Amino acid sequence: MPRTPVRRVSLKACKNCGALVPKEATVCPVCGSTTFVDDWEGVMILLDNSALAEKLKTSKHGVFAIRVSGSYVFK
Ligand SMILES: [Zn+2]
């Protein structure tokens, strides 16, 4: 059975809040910022009311980078 080739997902990170959005996006769906960077590391998925979100003291939910331009998104 042929394997489906794994395609690298093309994402960029919002410089303001760390949200990961597709390369085509122009406005961050989380904070409305229009500044994005390609220099990001790690992926964190925050669900609404998740224990992780509570621990991070954030009400944000969605897919976020863990580090953007070398600094941690969630302190
Ligand atoms: Zn943002």
N, CA, C, O and the ligand as a Tripos MOL2 file, in Angstrom:
@<TRIPOS>MOLECULE
protein
  301   299    76     0     0
PROTEIN
NO_CHARGES

@<TRIPOS>ATOM
      1 N           0.8390   -1.1910    0.0000 N.3       1 MET1
      2 CA          0.0000    0.0000    0.0000 C.3       1 MET1
      3 C           0.8790    1.2480    0.0000 C.2       1 MET1
      4 O           1.7450    1.4040    0.8610 O.2       1 MET1
      5 N           0.6540    2.1320   -0.9640 N.am      2 PRO2
      6 CA          1.5100    3.3430   -0.9910 C.3       2 PRO2
      7 C           1.2300    4.2540    0.2030 C.2       2 PRO2
      8 O           0.0980    4.3830    0.6690 O.2       2 PRO2
      9 N           2.2750    4.8610    0.6640 N.am      3 ARG3
     10 CA          2.1170    5.7710    1.8070 C.3       3 ARG3
     11 C           1.7720    7.1670    1.3100 C.2       3 ARG3
     12 O           2.2920    7.6140    0.2880 O.2       3 ARG3
     13 N           0.9220    7.8330    2.0130 N.am      4 THR4
     14 CA          0.6050    9.2140    1.6760 C.3       4 THR4
     15 C           1.8150   10.0660    2.0380 C.2       4 THR4
     16 O           2.2780   10.0170    3.1780 O.2       4 THR4
     17 N           2.3290   10.8360    1.1040 N.am      5 PRO5
     18 CA          3.4890   11.6600    1.4590 C.3       5 PRO5
     19 C           3.1270   12.6920    2.5280 C.2       5 PRO5
     20 O           2.0760   13.3300    2.4570 O.2       5 PRO5
     21 N           3.9900   12.8460    3.4970 N.am      6 VAL6
     22 CA          3.7370   13.8200    4.5520 C.3       6 VAL6
     23 C           4.1830   15.1810    4.0560 C.2       6 VAL6
     24 O           5.3550   15.3970    3.7500 O.2       6 VAL6
     25 N           3.2620   16.0620    3.9850 N.am      7 ARG7
     26 CA          3.5880   17.3990    3.5150 C.3       7 ARG7
     27 C           3.8690   18.3040    4.7000 C.2       7 ARG7
     28 O           3.1680   18.2490    5.7100 O.2       7 ARG7
     29 N           4.8600   19.1110    4.5820 N.am      8 ARG8
     30 CA          5.1790   20.0460    5.6530 C.3       8 ARG8
     31 C           4.1130   21.1380    5.6700 C.2       8 ARG8
     32 O           3.8690   21.8110    4.6690 O.2       8 ARG8
     33 N           3.4950   21.2920    6.8180 N.am      9 VAL9
     34 CA          2.4450   22.3040    6.9130 C.3       9 VAL9
     35 C           3.0970   23.6780    6.9240 C.2       9 VAL9
     36 O           4.0450   23.9330    7.6660 O.2       9 VAL9
     37 N           2.5700   24.5430    6.0940 N.am     10 SER10
     38 CA          3.1170   25.8730    5.9790 C.3      10 SER10
     39 C           2.3930   26.8310    6.9280 C.2      10 SER10
     40 O           1.2890   27.2970    6.6460 O.2      10 SER10
     41 N           3.0300   27.1040    8.0310 N.am     11 LEU11
     42 CA          2.4130   27.9750    9.0240 C.3      11 LEU11
     43 C           3.3630   29.0950    9.4050 C.2      11 LEU11
     44 O           4.5810   28.9710    9.2800 O.2      11 LEU11
     45 N           2.7870   30.1790    9.8690 N.am     12 LYS12
     46 CA          3.5810   31.2660   10.4420 C.3      12 LYS12
     47 C           2.9610   31.5980   11.7860 C.2      12 LYS12
     48 O           1.8070   31.2620   12.0540 O.2      12 LYS12
     49 N           3.7420   32.2640   12.6290 N.am     13 ALA13
     50 CA          3.2590   32.5620   13.9810 C.3      13 ALA13
     51 C           2.9880   34.0450   14.1270 C.2      13 ALA13
     52 O           3.7290   34.8830   13.6130 O.2      13 ALA13
     53 N           1.9110   34.3570   14.8380 N.am     14 CYS14
     54 CA          1.6040   35.7440   15.1600 C.3      14 CYS14
     55 C           2.6590   36.2340   16.1400 C.2      14 CYS14
     56 O           2.9120   35.5950   17.1600 O.2      14 CYS14
     57 N           3.2740   37.3740   15.8260 N.am     15 LYS15
     58 CA          4.3390   37.8710   16.6830 C.3      15 LYS15
     59 C           3.7880   38.3590   18.0200 C.2      15 LYS15
     60 O           4.5030   38.3730   19.0220 O.2      15 LYS15
     61 N           2.5460   38.7490   18.0350 N.am     16 ASN16
     62 CA          1.9340   39.2860   19.2430 C.3      16 ASN16
     63 C           1.4890   38.2030   20.2250 C.2      16 ASN16
     64 O           1.8150   38.2690   21.4110 O.2      16 ASN16
     65 N           0.7440   37.2050   19.7350 N.am     17 CYS17
     66 CA          0.1840   36.2260   20.6670 C.3      17 CYS17
     67 C           0.6700   34.8010   20.4320 C.2      17 CYS17
     68 O           0.3770   33.9130   21.2330 O.2      17 CYS17
     69 N           1.4040   34.5680   19.3540 N.am     18 GLY18
     70 CA          1.9470   33.2410   19.1160 C.3      18 GLY18
     71 C           1.0220   32.2930   18.3820 C.2      18 GLY18
     72 O           1.3840   31.1360   18.1640 O.2      18 GLY18
     73 N          -0.1520   32.7390   17.9970 N.am     19 ALA19
     74 CA         -1.0720   31.8670   17.2690 C.3      19 ALA19
     75 C          -0.4470   31.4240   15.9520 C.2      19 ALA19
     76 O           0.2050   32.2110   15.2660 O.2      19 ALA19
     77 N          -0.6530   30.1660   15.6120 N.am     20 LEU20
     78 CA         -0.1560   29.6600   14.3360 C.3      20 LEU20
     79 C          -1.2690   29.7570   13.3070 C.2      20 LEU20
     80 O          -2.3830   29.2780   13.5170 O.2      20 LEU20
     81 N          -0.9410   30.3840   12.1980 N.am     21 VAL21
     82 CA         -1.9330   30.5800   11.1440 C.3      21 VAL21
     83 C          -1.3240   30.1600    9.8080 C.2      21 VAL21
     84 O          -0.1000   30.1160    9.6790 O.2      21 VAL21
     85 N          -2.1590   29.8500    8.8130 N.am     22 PRO22
     86 CA         -1.6250   29.4950    7.4960 C.3      22 PRO22
     87 C          -0.8570   30.6620    6.8950 C.2      22 PRO22
     88 O          -1.1170   31.8250    7.2050 O.2      22 PRO22
     89 N           0.0960   30.3290    6.0290 N.am     23 LYS23
     90 CA          0.9380   31.3510    5.4000 C.3      23 LYS23
     91 C           0.1230   32.4260    4.6840 C.2      23 LYS23
     92 O           0.5580   33.5740    4.5850 O.2      23 LYS23
     93 N          -1.0640   32.0540    4.1810 N.am     24 GLU24
     94 CA         -1.8780   33.0070    3.4170 C.3      24 GLU24
     95 C          -2.6010   34.0130    4.3040 C.2      24 GLU24
     96 O          -3.0570   35.0490    3.8200 O.2      24 GLU24
     97 N          -2.7080   33.7230    5.5830 N.am     25 ALA25
     98 CA         -3.4840   34.6050    6.4720 C.3      25 ALA25
     99 C          -2.8480   35.9840    6.5650 C.2      25 ALA25
    100 O          -1.6250   36.1180    6.5500 O.2      25 ALA25
    101 N          -3.6840   36.9970    6.6590 N.am     26 THR26
    102 CA         -3.1570   38.3570    6.7540 C.3      26 THR26
    103 C          -3.4110   38.9710    8.1240 C.2      26 THR26
    104 O          -2.7010   39.8820    8.5510 O.2      26 THR26
    105 N          -4.4420   38.4560    8.8150 N.am     27 VAL27
    106 CA         -4.7820   38.9840   10.1350 C.3      27 VAL27
    107 C          -4.8730   37.8210   11.1180 C.2      27 VAL27
    108 O          -5.4500   36.7790   10.8050 O.2      27 VAL27
    109 N          -4.3060   38.0010   12.2990 N.am     28 CYS28
    110 CA         -4.3770   36.9620   13.3250 C.3      28 CYS28
    111 C          -5.8190   36.8040   13.8030 C.2      28 CYS28
    112 O          -6.4430   37.7840   14.2090 O.2      28 CYS28
    113 N          -6.3640   35.5650   13.7580 N.am     29 PRO29
    114 CA         -7.7500   35.3580   14.1830 C.3      29 PRO29
    115 C          -7.9230   35.4800   15.7000 C.2      29 PRO29
    116 O          -9.0450   35.6010   16.1890 O.2      29 PRO29
    117 N          -6.8250   35.4470   16.4320 N.am     30 VAL30
    118 CA         -6.9120   35.5000   17.8950 C.3      30 VAL30
    119 C          -6.8310   36.9430   18.4070 C.2      30 VAL30
    120 O          -7.6600   37.3620   19.2150 O.2      30 VAL30
    121 N          -5.8300   37.7040   17.9360 N.am     31 CYS31
    122 CA         -5.6340   39.0440   18.5050 C.3      31 CYS31
    123 C          -5.7730   40.1680   17.4810 C.2      31 CYS31
    124 O          -5.7620   41.3420   17.8520 O.2      31 CYS31
    125 N          -5.9020   39.8290   16.2110 N.am     32 GLY32
    126 CA         -6.0940   40.8580   15.1960 C.3      32 GLY32
    127 C          -4.8040   41.4940   14.7010 C.2      32 GLY32
    128 O          -4.8420   42.4070   13.8770 O.2      32 GLY32
    129 N          -3.6620   41.0220   15.1930 N.am     33 SER33
    130 CA         -2.3760   41.5670   14.7650 C.3      33 SER33
    131 C          -2.0930   41.1890   13.3080 C.2      33 SER33
    132 O          -2.5940   40.1830   12.8050 O.2      33 SER33
    133 N          -1.2930   42.0040   12.6530 N.am     34 THR34
    134 CA         -0.9480   41.7000   11.2680 C.3      34 THR34
    135 C           0.5470   41.4370   11.1230 C.2      34 THR34
    136 O           1.0790   41.4080   10.0140 O.2      34 THR34
    137 N           1.2140   41.2470   12.2550 N.am     35 THR35
    138 CA          2.6520   40.9760   12.2240 C.3      35 THR35
    139 C           2.9010   39.4960   12.4970 C.2      35 THR35
    140 O           2.5190   38.9640   13.5390 O.2      35 THR35
    141 N           3.5490   38.8510   11.5390 N.am     36 PHE36
    142 CA          3.8060   37.4240   11.6700 C.3      36 PHE36
    143 C           5.2880   37.1370   11.4560 C.2      36 PHE36
    144 O           5.9840   37.8920   10.7770 O.2      36 PHE36
    145 N           5.7620   36.0440   12.0380 N.am     37 VAL37
    146 CA          7.1430   35.6410   11.8150 C.3      37 VAL37
    147 C           7.1970   34.1550   11.4470 C.2      37 VAL37
    148 O           6.3310   33.3720   11.8360 O.2      37 VAL37
    149 N           8.2240   33.7920   10.6970 N.am     38 ASP38
    150 CA          8.4190   32.3950   10.3240 C.3      38 ASP38
    151 C           9.3080   31.6860   11.3380 C.2      38 ASP38
    152 O           9.4590   30.4640   11.3110 O.2      38 ASP38
    153 N           9.8840   32.4690   12.2230 N.am     39 ASP39
    154 CA         10.8340   31.9320   13.1870 C.3      39 ASP39
    155 C          10.1000   31.5110   14.4690 C.2      39 ASP39
    156 O          10.0350   32.2590   15.4450 O.2      39 ASP39
    157 N           9.5490   30.2860   14.4300 N.am     40 TRP40
    158 CA          8.8280   29.8080   15.6060 C.3      40 TRP40
    159 C           9.1640   28.3490   15.8470 C.2      40 TRP40
    160 O           9.6170   27.6470   14.9430 O.2      40 TRP40
    161 N           8.9390   27.8990   17.0750 N.am     41 GLU41
    162 CA          9.2400   26.5100   17.4460 C.3      41 GLU41
    163 C           8.1190   25.9330   18.2920 C.2      41 GLU41
    164 O           7.5050   26.6360   19.0940 O.2      41 GLU41
    165 N           7.8660   24.6760   18.1070 N.am     42 GLY42
    166 CA          6.9190   23.9560   18.9630 C.3      42 GLY42
    167 C           5.4760   24.3060   18.6780 C.2      42 GLY42
    168 O           5.1660   25.3910   18.1850 O.2      42 GLY42
    169 N           4.6120   23.3810   18.9930 N.am     43 VAL43
    170 CA          3.1820   23.6010   18.7700 C.3      43 VAL43
    171 C           2.4280   23.2530   20.0390 C.2      43 VAL43
    172 O           2.6600   22.2060   20.6420 O.2      43 VAL43
    173 N           1.5350   24.1260   20.4370 N.am     44 MET44
    174 CA          0.7150   23.8590   21.6100 C.3      44 MET44
    175 C          -0.7420   24.0850   21.2360 C.2      44 MET44
    176 O          -1.1040   25.1150   20.6660 O.2      44 MET44
    177 N          -1.5630   23.1040   21.5670 N.am     45 ILE45
    178 CA         -2.9770   23.2320   21.2470 C.3      45 ILE45
    179 C          -3.7320   23.5120   22.5390 C.2      45 ILE45
    180 O          -3.7360   22.6970   23.4620 O.2      45 ILE45
    181 N          -4.3630   24.6640   22.5910 N.am     46 LEU46
    182 CA         -5.1330   25.0390   23.7780 C.3      46 LEU46
    183 C          -6.6070   24.9020   23.4800 C.2      46 LEU46
    184 O          -7.1300   25.4830   22.5300 O.2      46 LEU46
    185 N          -7.2590   24.1230   24.3100 N.am     47 LEU47
    186 CA         -8.6990   23.9560   24.1570 C.3      47 LEU47
    187 C          -9.3920   24.8850   25.1390 C.2      47 LEU47
    188 O          -8.8250   25.2850   26.1560 O.2      47 LEU47
    189 N         -10.5950   25.2080   24.8200 N.am     48 ASP48
    190 CA        -11.4020   26.0350   25.6910 C.3      48 ASP48
    191 C         -11.5060   25.3840   27.0640 C.2      48 ASP48
    192 O         -11.8410   24.2040   27.1690 O.2      48 ASP48
    193 N         -11.2260   26.1340   28.0990 N.am     49 ASN49
    194 CA        -11.3550   25.6450   29.4790 C.3      49 ASN49
    195 C         -10.5050   24.4150   29.7850 C.2      49 ASN49
    196 O         -10.8460   23.6330   30.6720 O.2      49 ASN49
    197 N          -9.4160   24.2400   29.0660 N.am     50 SER50
    198 CA         -8.5700   23.0890   29.3560 C.3      50 SER50
    199 C          -7.7440   23.3670   30.6050 C.2      50 SER50
    200 O          -7.5250   24.5170   30.9860 O.2      50 SER50
    201 N          -7.2940   22.2920   31.2280 N.am     51 ALA51
    202 CA         -6.4670   22.4290   32.4110 C.3      51 ALA51
    203 C          -5.1720   23.1660   32.0730 C.2      51 ALA51
    204 O          -4.6370   23.9170   32.8890 O.2      51 ALA51
    205 N          -4.6850   22.9410   30.8660 N.am     52 LEU52
    206 CA         -3.4480   23.5920   30.4440 C.3      52 LEU52
    207 C          -3.6530   25.1000   30.3440 C.2      52 LEU52
    208 O          -2.8180   25.8780   30.8050 O.2      52 LEU52
    209 N          -4.7630   25.5060   29.7420 N.am     53 ALA53
    210 CA         -5.0600   26.9350   29.6120 C.3      53 ALA53
    211 C          -5.1840   27.5710   30.9980 C.2      53 ALA53
    212 O          -4.7460   28.6990   31.2250 O.2      53 ALA53
    213 N          -5.7880   26.8230   31.9100 N.am     54 GLU54
    214 CA         -5.9660   27.3220   33.2670 C.3      54 GLU54
    215 C          -4.6070   27.4960   33.9450 C.2      54 GLU54
    216 O          -4.3520   28.4850   34.6330 O.2      54 GLU54
    217 N          -3.7540   26.5110   33.7290 N.am     55 LYS55
    218 CA         -2.4160   26.5430   34.3110 C.3      55 LYS55
    219 C          -1.6050   27.7160   33.7610 C.2      55 LYS55
    220 O          -0.8180   28.3330   34.4790 O.2      55 LYS55
    221 N          -1.8070   28.0100   32.4910 N.am     56 LEU56
    222 CA         -1.0670   29.0930   31.8530 C.3      56 LEU56
    223 C          -1.7510   30.4340   32.0810 C.2      56 LEU56
    224 O          -1.2730   31.4730   31.6250 O.2      56 LEU56
    225 N          -2.8710   30.3990   32.7880 N.am     57 LYS57
    226 CA         -3.6410   31.6100   33.0740 C.3      57 LYS57
    227 C          -3.9720   32.3640   31.7910 C.2      57 LYS57
    228 O          -3.7580   33.5720   31.6850 O.2      57 LYS57
    229 N          -4.4930   31.6300   30.8320 N.am     58 THR58
    230 CA         -4.8690   32.2650   29.5850 C.3      58 THR58
    231 C          -6.2700   31.8250   29.1910 C.2      58 THR58
    232 O          -6.6790   30.7030   29.4890 O.2      58 THR58
    233 N          -6.9910   32.6870   28.5380 N.am     59 SER59
    234 CA         -8.3120   32.3160   28.0390 C.3      59 SER59
    235 C          -8.2350   32.0720   26.5390 C.2      59 SER59
    236 O          -9.2420   31.8270   25.8750 O.2      59 SER59
    237 N          -6.9850   32.1470   26.0140 N.am     60 LYS60
    238 CA         -6.8120   31.9330   24.5860 C.3      60 LYS60
    239 C          -7.0570   30.4700   24.2490 C.2      60 LYS60
    240 O          -6.7600   29.5900   25.0580 O.2      60 LYS60
    241 N          -7.5800   30.2070   23.0990 N.am     61 HIS61
    242 CA         -7.6130   28.8380   22.6330 C.3      61 HIS61
    243 C          -7.3590   28.8060   21.1430 C.2      61 HIS61
    244 O          -7.6610   29.7510   20.4140 O.2      61 HIS61
    245 N          -6.7940   27.6920   20.7110 N.am     62 GLY62
    246 CA         -6.3880   27.5560   19.3280 C.3      62 GLY62
    247 C          -5.0310   26.8850   19.2870 C.2      62 GLY62
    248 O          -4.6190   26.2310   20.2440 O.2      62 GLY62
    249 N          -4.3450   27.0520   18.1750 N.am     63 VAL63
    250 CA         -3.0390   26.4330   18.0140 C.3      63 VAL63
    251 C          -1.9740   27.5160   18.1110 C.2      63 VAL63
    252 O          -2.0010   28.5020   17.3750 O.2      63 VAL63
    253 N          -1.0460   27.3170   19.0230 N.am     64 PHE64
    254 CA         -0.0310   28.3280   19.2670 C.3      64 PHE64
    255 C           1.3750   27.7490   19.1570 C.2      64 PHE64
    256 O           1.5960   26.5600   19.3890 O.2      64 PHE64
    257 N           2.3060   28.6020   18.8040 N.am     65 ALA65
    258 CA          3.7130   28.2190   18.8560 C.3      65 ALA65
    259 C           4.1460   28.3130   20.3080 C.2      65 ALA65
    260 O           3.5900   29.1000   21.0740 O.2      65 ALA65
    261 N           5.1320   27.5190   20.6920 N.am     66 ILE66
    262 CA          5.6300   27.5850   22.0600 C.3      66 ILE66
    263 C           6.6570   28.7190   22.1750 C.2      66 ILE66
    264 O           6.6920   29.4420   23.1700 O.2      66 ILE66
    265 N           7.4900   28.8580   21.1370 N.am     67 ARG67
    266 CA          8.4300   29.9760   21.1190 C.3      67 ARG67
    267 C           8.2970   30.7240   19.8070 C.2      67 ARG67
    268 O           8.1360   30.1140   18.7500 O.2      67 ARG67
    269 N           8.3640   32.0290   19.8730 N.am     68 VAL68
    270 CA          8.3490   32.8750   18.6830 C.3      68 VAL68
    271 C           9.5730   33.7740   18.7660 C.2      68 VAL68
    272 O           9.7900   34.4680   19.7600 O.2      68 VAL68
    273 N          10.3650   33.7470   17.7070 N.am     69 SER69
    274 CA         11.6090   34.5180   17.6610 C.3      69 SER69
    275 C          12.4610   34.2940   18.9120 C.2      69 SER69
    276 O          13.0920   35.2250   19.4120 O.2      69 SER69
    277 N          12.4770   33.0760   19.4080 N.am     70 GLY70
    278 CA         13.3380   32.7320   20.5250 C.3      70 GLY70
    279 C          12.7550   33.0180   21.9000 C.2      70 GLY70
    280 O          13.3660   32.6330   22.8970 O.2      70 GLY70
    281 N          11.5930   33.6790   22.0030 N.am     71 SER71
    282 CA         11.0320   33.8920   23.3340 C.3      71 SER71
    283 C           9.7570   33.0770   23.5240 C.2      71 SER71
    284 O           8.9900   32.8640   22.5850 O.2      71 SER71
    285 N           9.5510   32.6330   24.7470 N.am     72 TYR72
    286 CA          8.3850   31.8170   25.0360 C.3      72 TYR72
    287 C           7.1170   32.6580   24.9590 C.2      72 TYR72
    288 O           7.0630   33.7830   25.4560 O.2      72 TYR72
    289 N           6.0980   32.0820   24.3200 N.am     73 VAL73
    290 CA          4.8190   32.7750   24.1820 C.3      73 VAL73
    291 C           4.1160   32.8340   25.5380 C.2      73 VAL73
    292 O           3.5430   33.8560   25.9160 O.2      73 VAL73
    293 N           4.1740   31.7100   26.2610 N.am     74 PHE74
    294 CA          3.5160   31.6480   27.5660 C.3      74 PHE74
    295 C           4.5950   31.6140   28.6400 C.2      74 PHE74
    296 O           5.4230   30.7030   28.6780 O.2      74 PHE74
    297 N           4.5740   32.5980   29.4920 N.am     75 LYS75
    298 CA          5.6260   32.6890   30.4970 C.3      75 LYS75
    299 C           5.2830   31.8380   31.7230 C.2      75 LYS75
    300 O           6.0570   31.7910   32.6790 O.2      75 LYS75
    301 ZN         -2.1870   37.0440   17.4530 Zn       76 ZN76
@<TRIPOS>BOND
     1     1     2 1
     2     2     3 1
     3     3     4 2
     4     3     5 am
     5     5     6 1
     6     6     7 1
     7     7     8 2
     8     7     9 am
     9     9    10 1
    10    10    11 1
    11    11    12 2
    12    11    13 am
    13    13    14 1
    14    14    15 1
    15    15    16 2
    16    15    17 am
    17    17    18 1
    18    18    19 1
    19    19    20 2
    20    19    21 am
    21    21    22 1
    22    22    23 1
    23    23    24 2
    24    23    25 am
    25    25    26 1
    26    26    27 1
    27    27    28 2
    28    27    29 am
    29    29    30 1
    30    30    31 1
    31    31    32 2
    32    31    33 am
    33    33    34 1
    34    34    35 1
    35    35    36 2
    36    35    37 am
    37    37    38 1
    38    38    39 1
    39    39    40 2
    40    39    41 am
    41    41    42 1
    42    42    43 1
    43    43    44 2
    44    43    45 am
    45    45    46 1
    46    46    47 1
    47    47    48 2
    48    47    49 am
    49    49    50 1
    50    50    51 1
    51    51    52 2
    52    51    53 am
    53    53    54 1
    54    54    55 1
    55    55    56 2
    56    55    57 am
    57    57    58 1
    58    58    59 1
    59    59    60 2
    60    59    61 am
    61    61    62 1
    62    62    63 1
    63    63    64 2
    64    63    65 am
    65    65    66 1
    66    66    67 1
    67    67    68 2
    68    67    69 am
    69    69    70 1
    70    70    71 1
    71    71    72 2
    72    71    73 am
    73    73    74 1
    74    74    75 1
    75    75    76 2
    76    75    77 am
    77    77    78 1
    78    78    79 1
    79    79    80 2
    80    79    81 am
    81    81    82 1
    82    82    83 1
    83    83    84 2
    84    83    85 am
    85    85    86 1
    86    86    87 1
    87    87    88 2
    88    87    89 am
    89    89    90 1
    90    90    91 1
    91    91    92 2
    92    91    93 am
    93    93    94 1
    94    94    95 1
    95    95    96 2
    96    95    97 am
    97    97    98 1
    98    98    99 1
    99    99   100 2
   100    99   101 am
   101   101   102 1
   102   102   103 1
   103   103   104 2
   104   103   105 am
   105   105   106 1
   106   106   107 1
   107   107   108 2
   108   107   109 am
   109   109   110 1
   110   110   111 1
   111   111   112 2
   112   111   113 am
   113   113   114 1
   114   114   115 1
   115   115   116 2
   116   115   117 am
   117   117   118 1
   118   118   119 1
   119   119   120 2
   120   119   121 am
   121   121   122 1
   122   122   123 1
   123   123   124 2
   124   123   125 am
   125   125   126 1
   126   126   127 1
   127   127   128 2
   128   127   129 am
   129   129   130 1
   130   130   131 1
   131   131   132 2
   132   131   133 am
   133   133   134 1
   134   134   135 1
   135   135   136 2
   136   135   137 am
   137   137   138 1
   138   138   139 1
   139   139   140 2
   140   139   141 am
   141   141   142 1
   142   142   143 1
   143   143   144 2
   144   143   145 am
   145   145   146 1
   146   146   147 1
   147   147   148 2
   148   147   149 am
   149   149   150 1
   150   150   151 1
   151   151   152 2
   152   151   153 am
   153   153   154 1
   154   154   155 1
   155   155   156 2
   156   155   157 am
   157   157   158 1
   158   158   159 1
   159   159   160 2
   160   159   161 am
   161   161   162 1
   162   162   163 1
   163   163   164 2
   164   163   165 am
   165   165   166 1
   166   166   167 1
   167   167   168 2
   168   167   169 am
   169   169   170 1
   170   170   171 1
   171   171   172 2
   172   171   173 am
   173   173   174 1
   174   174   175 1
   175   175   176 2
   176   175   177 am
   177   177   178 1
   178   178   179 1
   179   179   180 2
   180   179   181 am
   181   181   182 1
   182   182   183 1
   183   183   184 2
   184   183   185 am
   185   185   186 1
   186   186   187 1
   187   187   188 2
   188   187   189 am
   189   189   190 1
   190   190   191 1
   191   191   192 2
   192   191   193 am
   193   193   194 1
   194   194   195 1
   195   195   196 2
   196   195   197 am
   197   197   198 1
   198   198   199 1
   199   199   200 2
   200   199   201 am
   201   201   202 1
   202   202   203 1
   203   203   204 2
   204   203   205 am
   205   205   206 1
   206   206   207 1
   207   207   208 2
   208   207   209 am
   209   209   210 1
   210   210   211 1
   211   211   212 2
   212   211   213 am
   213   213   214 1
   214   214   215 1
   215   215   216 2
   216   215   217 am
   217   217   218 1
   218   218   219 1
   219   219   220 2
   220   219   221 am
   221   221   222 1
   222   222   223 1
   223   223   224 2
   224   223   225 am
   225   225   226 1
   226   226   227 1
   227   227   228 2
   228   227   229 am
   229   229   230 1
   230   230   231 1
   231   231   232 2
   232   231   233 am
   233   233   234 1
   234   234   235 1
   235   235   236 2
   236   235   237 am
   237   237   238 1
   238   238   239 1
   239   239   240 2
   240   239   241 am
   241   241   242 1
   242   242   243 1
   243   243   244 2
   244   243   245 am
   245   245   246 1
   246   246   247 1
   247   247   248 2
   248   247   249 am
   249   249   250 1
   250   250   251 1
   251   251   252 2
   252   251   253 am
   253   253   254 1
   254   254   255 1
   255   255   256 2
   256   255   257 am
   257   257   258 1
   258   258   259 1
   259   259   260 2
   260   259   261 am
   261   261   262 1
   262   262   263 1
   263   263   264 2
   264   263   265 am
   265   265   266 1
   266   266   267 1
   267   267   268 2
   268   267   269 am
   269   269   270 1
   270   270   271 1
   271   271   272 2
   272   271   273 am
   273   273   274 1
   274   274   275 1
   275   275   276 2
   276   275   277 am
   277   277   278 1
   278   278   279 1
   279   279   280 2
   280   279   281 am
   281   281   282 1
   282   282   283 1
   283   283   284 2
   284   283   285 am
   285   285   286 1
   286   286   287 1
   287   287   288 2
   288   287   289 am
   289   289   290 1
   290   290   291 1
   291   291   292 2
   292   291   293 am
   293   293   294 1
   294   294   295 1
   295   295   296 2
   296   295   297 am
   297   297   298 1
   298   298   299 1
   299   299   300 2
@<TRIPOS>SUBSTRUCTURE
     1 MET1         2 RESIDUE 1 A MET
     2 PRO2         6 RESIDUE 1 A PRO
     3 ARG3        10 RESIDUE 1 A ARG
     4 THR4        14 RESIDUE 1 A THR
     5 PRO5        18 RESIDUE 1 A PRO
     6 VAL6        22 RESIDUE 1 A VAL
     7 ARG7        26 RESIDUE 1 A ARG
     8 ARG8        30 RESIDUE 1 A ARG
     9 VAL9        34 RESIDUE 1 A VAL
    10 SER10       38 RESIDUE 1 A SER
    11 LEU11       42 RESIDUE 1 A LEU
    12 LYS12       46 RESIDUE 1 A LYS
    13 ALA13       50 RESIDUE 1 A ALA
    14 CYS14       54 RESIDUE 1 A CYS
    15 LYS15       58 RESIDUE 1 A LYS
    16 ASN16       62 RESIDUE 1 A ASN
    17 CYS17       66 RESIDUE 1 A CYS
    18 GLY18       70 RESIDUE 1 A GLY
    19 ALA19       74 RESIDUE 1 A ALA
    20 LEU20       78 RESIDUE 1 A LEU
    21 VAL21       82 RESIDUE 1 A VAL
    22 PRO22       86 RESIDUE 1 A PRO
    23 LYS23       90 RESIDUE 1 A LYS
    24 GLU24       94 RESIDUE 1 A GLU
    25 ALA25       98 RESIDUE 1 A ALA
    26 THR26      102 RESIDUE 1 A THR
    27 VAL27      106 RESIDUE 1 A VAL
    28 CYS28      110 RESIDUE 1 A CYS
    29 PRO29      114 RESIDUE 1 A PRO
    30 VAL30      118 RESIDUE 1 A VAL
    31 CYS31      122 RESIDUE 1 A CYS
    32 GLY32      126 RESIDUE 1 A GLY
    33 SER33      130 RESIDUE 1 A SER
    34 THR34      134 RESIDUE 1 A THR
    35 THR35      138 RESIDUE 1 A THR
    36 PHE36      142 RESIDUE 1 A PHE
    37 VAL37      146 RESIDUE 1 A VAL
    38 ASP38      150 RESIDUE 1 A ASP
    39 ASP39      154 RESIDUE 1 A ASP
    40 TRP40      158 RESIDUE 1 A TRP
    41 GLU41      162 RESIDUE 1 A GLU
    42 GLY42      166 RESIDUE 1 A GLY
    43 VAL43      170 RESIDUE 1 A VAL
    44 MET44      174 RESIDUE 1 A MET
    45 ILE45      178 RESIDUE 1 A ILE
    46 LEU46      182 RESIDUE 1 A LEU
    47 LEU47      186 RESIDUE 1 A LEU
    48 ASP48      190 RESIDUE 1 A ASP
    49 ASN49      194 RESIDUE 1 A ASN
    50 SER50      198 RESIDUE 1 A SER
    51 ALA51      202 RESIDUE 1 A ALA
    52 LEU52      206 RESIDUE 1 A LEU
    53 ALA53      210 RESIDUE 1 A ALA
    54 GLU54      214 RESIDUE 1 A GLU
    55 LYS55      218 RESIDUE 1 A LYS
    56 LEU56      222 RESIDUE 1 A LEU
    57 LYS57      226 RESIDUE 1 A LYS
    58 THR58      230 RESIDUE 1 A THR
    59 SER59      234 RESIDUE 1 A SER
    60 LYS60      238 RESIDUE 1 A LYS
    61 HIS61      242 RESIDUE 1 A HIS
    62 GLY62      246 RESIDUE 1 A GLY
    63 VAL63      250 RESIDUE 1 A VAL
    64 PHE64      254 RESIDUE 1 A PHE
    65 ALA65      258 RESIDUE 1 A ALA
    66 ILE66      262 RESIDUE 1 A ILE
    67 ARG67      266 RESIDUE 1 A ARG
    68 VAL68      270 RESIDUE 1 A VAL
    69 SER69      274 RESIDUE 1 A SER
    70 GLY70      278 RESIDUE 1 A GLY
    71 SER71      282 RESIDUE 1 A SER
    72 TYR72      286 RESIDUE 1 A TYR
    73 VAL73      290 RESIDUE 1 A VAL
    74 PHE74      294 RESIDUE 1 A PHE
    75 LYS75      298 RESIDUE 1 A LYS
    76 ZN76       301 GROUP 0 **** ****
